[in-house]
Amino acid sequence: MKGSGGIFDVVLDGKTLFSKHETGRFPEPGEVLGLIPAAP
């Protein structure tokens, strides 16, 4: 599917974990999973 320059953000519990808009790129494979905090 061809993109149209949209915003790609990953948000968990109201906190932005990754933002394509801020970084100017898509996340690398596994990058977003590495940003999710471990459960207590």
Biopython code that builds the backbone (N, CA, C, O; Angstrom):
import numpy as np
from Bio.PDB.StructureBuilder import StructureBuilder

atoms = [
    (1, "MET", "N", (0.845, -1.173, 0.000)),
    (1, "MET", "CA", (0.000, 0.000, 0.000)),
    (1, "MET", "C", (0.889, 1.235, 0.000)),
    (1, "MET", "O", (1.775, 1.365, 0.845)),
    (2, "LYS", "N", (0.667, 2.107, -0.907)),
    (2, "LYS", "CA", (1.446, 3.327, -0.999)),
    (2, "LYS", "C", (1.004, 4.317, 0.075)),
    (2, "LYS", "O", (-0.190, 4.538, 0.276)),
    (3, "GLY", "N", (1.977, 4.906, 0.758)),
    (3, "GLY", "CA", (1.667, 5.888, 1.790)),
    (3, "GLY", "C", (1.442, 7.267, 1.191)),
    (3, "GLY", "O", (1.765, 7.530, 0.032)),
    (4, "SER", "N", (0.880, 8.135, 2.015)),
    (4, "SER", "CA", (0.620, 9.488, 1.537)),
    (4, "SER", "C", (1.216, 10.533, 2.476)),
    (4, "SER", "O", (0.754, 11.674, 2.506)),
    (5, "GLY", "N", (2.258, 10.147, 3.256)),
    (5, "GLY", "CA", (2.916, 11.114, 4.123)),
    (5, "GLY", "C", (2.204, 11.348, 5.427)),
    (5, "GLY", "O", (2.406, 12.384, 6.060)),
    (6, "GLY", "N", (1.372, 10.412, 5.853)),
    (6, "GLY", "CA", (0.626, 10.567, 7.094)),
    (6, "GLY", "C", (1.496, 10.428, 8.331)),
    (6, "GLY", "O", (2.696, 10.167, 8.249)),
    (7, "ILE", "N", (0.862, 10.609, 9.467)),
    (7, "ILE", "CA", (1.554, 10.514, 10.748)),
    (7, "ILE", "C", (1.483, 9.073, 11.252)),
    (7, "ILE", "O", (0.432, 8.438, 11.169)),
    (8, "PHE", "N", (2.593, 8.559, 11.772)),
    (8, "PHE", "CA", (2.661, 7.224, 12.346)),
    (8, "PHE", "C", (3.181, 7.381, 13.762)),
    (8, "PHE", "O", (4.375, 7.597, 13.972)),
    (9, "ASP", "N", (2.284, 7.274, 14.736)),
    (9, "ASP", "CA", (2.655, 7.380, 16.146)),
    (9, "ASP", "C", (2.237, 6.116, 16.868)),
    (9, "ASP", "O", (1.196, 5.534, 16.563)),
    (10, "VAL", "N", (3.046, 5.692, 17.823)),
    (10, "VAL", "CA", (2.708, 4.565, 18.685)),
    (10, "VAL", "C", (2.541, 5.128, 20.087)),
    (10, "VAL", "O", (3.478, 5.681, 20.662)),
    (11, "VAL", "N", (1.325, 4.979, 20.636)),
    (11, "VAL", "CA", (0.994, 5.531, 21.946)),
    (11, "VAL", "C", (0.517, 4.408, 22.852)),
    (11, "VAL", "O", (-0.289, 3.572, 22.446)),
    (12, "LEU", "N", (1.019, 4.394, 24.084)),
    (12, "LEU", "CA", (0.618, 3.392, 25.072)),
    (12, "LEU", "C", (0.252, 4.119, 26.358)),
    (12, "LEU", "O", (1.061, 4.860, 26.917)),
    (13, "ASP", "N", (-0.965, 3.902, 26.817)),
    (13, "ASP", "CA", (-1.447, 4.550, 28.046)),
    (13, "ASP", "C", (-1.241, 6.064, 28.026)),
    (13, "ASP", "O", (-0.882, 6.656, 29.044)),
    (14, "GLY", "N", (-1.468, 6.686, 26.876)),
    (14, "GLY", "CA", (-1.362, 8.127, 26.752)),
    (14, "GLY", "C", (0.050, 8.657, 26.554)),
    (14, "GLY", "O", (0.237, 9.864, 26.399)),
    (15, "LYS", "N", (1.048, 7.777, 26.557)),
    (15, "LYS", "CA", (2.442, 8.193, 26.385)),
    (15, "LYS", "C", (2.918, 7.800, 24.989)),
    (15, "LYS", "O", (2.768, 6.648, 24.583)),
    (16, "THR", "N", (3.485, 8.743, 24.262)),
    (16, "THR", "CA", (3.999, 8.457, 22.921)),
    (16, "THR", "C", (5.315, 7.702, 23.043)),
    (16, "THR", "O", (6.284, 8.200, 23.616)),
    (17, "LEU", "N", (5.331, 6.490, 22.493)),
    (17, "LEU", "CA", (6.546, 5.679, 22.509)),
    (17, "LEU", "C", (7.412, 5.950, 21.281)),
    (17, "LEU", "O", (8.641, 5.955, 21.359)),
    (18, "PHE", "N", (6.753, 6.175, 20.154)),
    (18, "PHE", "CA", (7.481, 6.440, 18.910)),
    (18, "PHE", "C", (6.646, 7.361, 18.045)),
    (18, "PHE", "O", (5.426, 7.211, 17.964)),
    (19, "SER", "N", (7.293, 8.306, 17.403)),
    (19, "SER", "CA", (6.611, 9.232, 16.503)),
    (19, "SER", "C", (7.423, 9.398, 15.221)),
    (19, "SER", "O", (8.549, 9.894, 15.245)),
    (20, "LYS", "N", (6.839, 8.979, 14.114)),
    (20, "LYS", "CA", (7.485, 9.195, 12.817)),
    (20, "LYS", "C", (7.594, 10.684, 12.541)),
    (20, "LYS", "O", (8.566, 11.136, 11.936)),
    (21, "HIS", "N", (6.612, 11.441, 12.975)),
    (21, "HIS", "CA", (6.626, 12.891, 12.765)),
    (21, "HIS", "C", (7.835, 13.526, 13.454)),
    (21, "HIS", "O", (8.474, 14.415, 12.891)),
    (22, "GLU", "N", (8.148, 13.074, 14.670)),
    (22, "GLU", "CA", (9.277, 13.651, 15.409)),
    (22, "GLU", "C", (10.630, 13.132, 14.923)),
    (22, "GLU", "O", (11.603, 13.885, 14.877)),
    (23, "THR", "N", (10.695, 11.837, 14.558)),
    (23, "THR", "CA", (11.977, 11.250, 14.168)),
    (23, "THR", "C", (12.258, 11.352, 12.670)),
    (23, "THR", "O", (13.411, 11.294, 12.243)),
    (24, "GLY", "N", (11.195, 11.505, 11.876)),
    (24, "GLY", "CA", (11.357, 11.579, 10.430)),
    (24, "GLY", "C", (11.587, 10.238, 9.773)),
    (24, "GLY", "O", (12.032, 10.171, 8.627)),
    (25, "ARG", "N", (11.283, 9.151, 10.503)),
    (25, "ARG", "CA", (11.503, 7.804, 9.952)),
    (25, "ARG", "C", (10.531, 6.817, 10.589)),
    (25, "ARG", "O", (9.915, 7.096, 11.617)),
    (26, "PHE", "N", (10.411, 5.653, 9.947)),
    (26, "PHE", "CA", (9.652, 4.565, 10.541)),
    (26, "PHE", "C", (10.561, 3.814, 11.509)),
    (26, "PHE", "O", (11.782, 3.854, 11.359)),
    (27, "PRO", "N", (9.987, 3.129, 12.503)),
    (27, "PRO", "CA", (10.820, 2.373, 13.437)),
    (27, "PRO", "C", (11.459, 1.168, 12.763)),
    (27, "PRO", "O", (10.907, 0.602, 11.820)),
    (28, "GLU", "N", (12.615, 0.790, 13.255)),
    (28, "GLU", "CA", (13.291, -0.419, 12.789)),
    (28, "GLU", "C", (12.528, -1.632, 13.338)),
    (28, "GLU", "O", (11.812, -1.506, 14.331)),
    (29, "PRO", "N", (12.674, -2.806, 12.702)),
    (29, "PRO", "CA", (12.014, -4.000, 13.219)),
    (29, "PRO", "C", (12.389, -4.249, 14.689)),
    (29, "PRO", "O", (13.569, -4.283, 15.038)),
    (30, "GLY", "N", (11.383, -4.419, 15.529)),
    (30, "GLY", "CA", (11.601, -4.692, 16.943)),
    (30, "GLY", "C", (11.817, -3.451, 17.801)),
    (30, "GLY", "O", (11.829, -3.549, 19.028)),
    (31, "GLU", "N", (11.988, -2.292, 17.181)),
    (31, "GLU", "CA", (12.281, -1.074, 17.932)),
    (31, "GLU", "C", (11.143, -0.690, 18.884)),
    (31, "GLU", "O", (11.381, -0.355, 20.045)),
    (32, "VAL", "N", (9.916, -0.741, 18.384)),
    (32, "VAL", "CA", (8.770, -0.357, 19.222)),
    (32, "VAL", "C", (8.599, -1.328, 20.378)),
    (32, "VAL", "O", (8.307, -0.909, 21.499)),
    (33, "LEU", "N", (8.777, -2.613, 20.123)),
    (33, "LEU", "CA", (8.680, -3.591, 21.219)),
    (33, "LEU", "C", (9.703, -3.300, 22.297)),
    (33, "LEU", "O", (9.417, -3.493, 23.479)),
    (34, "GLY", "N", (10.877, -2.844, 21.927)),
    (34, "GLY", "CA", (11.912, -2.511, 22.886)),
    (34, "GLY", "C", (11.591, -1.269, 23.711)),
    (34, "GLY", "O", (12.198, -1.042, 24.758)),
    (35, "LEU", "N", (10.647, -0.473, 23.246)),
    (35, "LEU", "CA", (10.268, 0.747, 23.958)),
    (35, "LEU", "C", (9.143, 0.522, 24.971)),
    (35, "LEU", "O", (8.865, 1.385, 25.804)),
    (36, "ILE", "N", (8.502, -0.644, 24.890)),
    (36, "ILE", "CA", (7.404, -0.950, 25.815)),
    (36, "ILE", "C", (7.989, -1.366, 27.161)),
    (36, "ILE", "O", (8.762, -2.321, 27.235)),
    (37, "PRO", "N", (7.621, -0.646, 28.231)),
    (37, "PRO", "CA", (8.182, -0.986, 29.547)),
    (37, "PRO", "C", (7.676, -2.344, 30.030)),
    (37, "PRO", "O", (6.552, -2.748, 29.734)),
    (38, "ALA", "N", (8.528, -3.033, 30.776)),
    (38, "ALA", "CA", (8.165, -4.338, 31.333)),
    (38, "ALA", "C", (7.137, -4.145, 32.442)),
    (38, "ALA", "O", (7.185, -3.162, 33.181)),
    (39, "ALA", "N", (6.223, -5.076, 32.551)),
    (39, "ALA", "CA", (5.216, -5.035, 33.619)),
    (39, "ALA", "C", (5.885, -5.294, 34.958)),
    (39, "ALA", "O", (6.813, -6.097, 35.050)),
    (40, "PRO", "N", (5.413, -4.612, 35.995)),
    (40, "PRO", "CA", (6.031, -4.810, 37.335)),
    (40, "PRO", "C", (5.781, -6.183, 37.899)),
    (40, "PRO", "O", (6.233, -6.489, 39.002)),
]
sb = StructureBuilder()
sb.init_structure("model")
sb.init_model(0)
sb.init_chain("A")
sb.init_seg("    ")
for serial, (resi, resn, name, xyz) in enumerate(atoms, 1):
    if name == "N":
        sb.init_residue(resn, " ", resi, " ")
    sb.init_atom(name, np.array(xyz, "f"), 0.0, 1.0, " ", f" {name:<3s}", serial, name[0])
structure = sb.get_structure()
